[in-house]
Amino acid sequence: MKIHTSFTSLTETKNPIVTIGTFDGVHLGHLSILDRLKNLAAATGGESILLTFYPHPRMVLHPEDHNIELLNTPEEKAKKLAEAGIEHLVIYPFSIDFSRLSPFEYVRDLLVTGLQADTVVIGYDHRFGRNREGSHQTLLELSETFGFRVEEIPPRMIDDMNVSSTKIRSALHKGEVEEASRYLGYNYEISGTVVRGDAIGRTIGFPTANIVCDYTFKLIPANGIYAVWVYLGEKKLRGVLSIGVRPTINNNNLRSVEVYILEFNEDIYGDKIRLEFIGYIRPELKFGSIDELKHHIAKDIESALALF
């Protein structure tokens, strides 16, 4: 997949088959759109193009909002789109001026002049242009003016529920990582850097790696205990992840992310680490003593091993 930050390198693209959107999560609903995009490109001898935006529109339109939570980092999104078989990813700069484009200007400047779209494939709920005024009907009308085709893809259903990034975020906020993974089509993951903590885990026989996520806007699932695959370089290891404020040993209510890696005892401070959620074990609890905490950690390890 080729990544572009302007339209200038796309001038030789054949029969551009285009889709547009943030595609946060690159979930199964998105794959319905991407599969159709690829099939149309193959049938017409064209090339598949996905147009997305950076920064995320909410970061520009609502800079005071620090609660933005995304399912993918930009790097994760690009990786998933490449795995999906998209040929060109165009990352267009989102700005206040851009947000003020009318639907007509948006289609003329981006889809026609910029991408020279032959066909535009959109999801059932796609909106575009100033104040999200543009709809599927708007796009159909403008397609007659500019001479491109439009296809709308219906929602993808799982257990009579349409798949969406909103539903996946909701599941993660409740700790339902298995449900989120079912909608995503892959296991949810977070990544970051291992930093030094207070070493309390080591003193009670369960040394943990404390993790600072590299991407500020990445959604961290609900507080609780999880089974995770741990990726350190080429190593794939089993782990028990704790997300929360550690109420048995802390009084500061600061949220932490730390993983106990099974059958592993190496110094990994400063290393990059990636965690893939396998299943939820239990909520975070406050125990009456350190011995009670140790007892439950041992039970958590047994539960995690059963999930693996």
Helices and strands as residue ranges (DSSP letters): E 2-4, G 8-10, E 16-20, H 28-44, E 47-54, H 57-61, H 74-83, E 88-93, H 96-99, H 103-106, I 107-114, E 119-123, G 130-132, H 136-146, E 149-153, E 157-158, E 161-162, H 165-173, H 177-184, E 189-195, H 200-203, E 209-213, E 224-232, E 235-244, E 256-261, E 272-282, H 290-307
